[in-house]
Amino acid sequence: MIVEAFIAFILIFTATLVIYGIGKHSAPKTALSENEQDAYACGEKVLFQGLKINVPLYKYLIYFVIFDAAVLVIAFAAFAISVANPLLLILYLGIILAAGVVLLDGGKD
């Protein structure tokens, strides 16, 4: 069973690489002029500065990932409760809770 899955993966991966290679070599090549490569906005040349990142928004992203993962684990464990080990599930949820508490406490600098 595992051998067949591995062979199927290798065949699909090889076919994908062949199709990608054929497409890359047969696609028309375009030469961009200097004006086409420049940034353009409403007729004015634009100087791009570095990307500014709003760090507090990442905190909410991390909250979402932590708690969304916990909900998914609980949902999948509910379907496979006979197979899932309840102690590992409780340990995982405890780690998620600890990560949330550390994140709450660590953001007050």
MODELLER restraints for C-alpha pairs under 7 A, 6 or more apart:
rsr = mdl.restraints
at = mdl.atoms
rsr.add(forms.Gaussian(group=physical.xy_distance, feature=features.Distance(at['CA:39:A'], at['CA:45:A']), mean=6.32, stdev=0.5))
rsr.add(forms.Gaussian(group=physical.xy_distance, feature=features.Distance(at['CA:39:A'], at['CA:46:A']), mean=6.01, stdev=0.5))
rsr.add(forms.Gaussian(group=physical.xy_distance, feature=features.Distance(at['CA:40:A'], at['CA:46:A']), mean=6.34, stdev=0.5))
rsr.add(forms.Gaussian(group=physical.xy_distance, feature=features.Distance(at['CA:63:A'], at['CA:100:A']), mean=6.97, stdev=0.5))
rsr.add(forms.Gaussian(group=physical.xy_distance, feature=features.Distance(at['CA:66:A'], at['CA:96:A']), mean=6.40, stdev=0.5))
rsr.add(forms.Gaussian(group=physical.xy_distance, feature=features.Distance(at['CA:70:A'], at['CA:93:A']), mean=6.51, stdev=0.5))
rsr.add(forms.Gaussian(group=physical.xy_distance, feature=features.Distance(at['CA:70:A'], at['CA:96:A']), mean=6.96, stdev=0.5))
rsr.add(forms.Gaussian(group=physical.xy_distance, feature=features.Distance(at['CA:77:A'], at['CA:84:A']), mean=6.18, stdev=0.5))
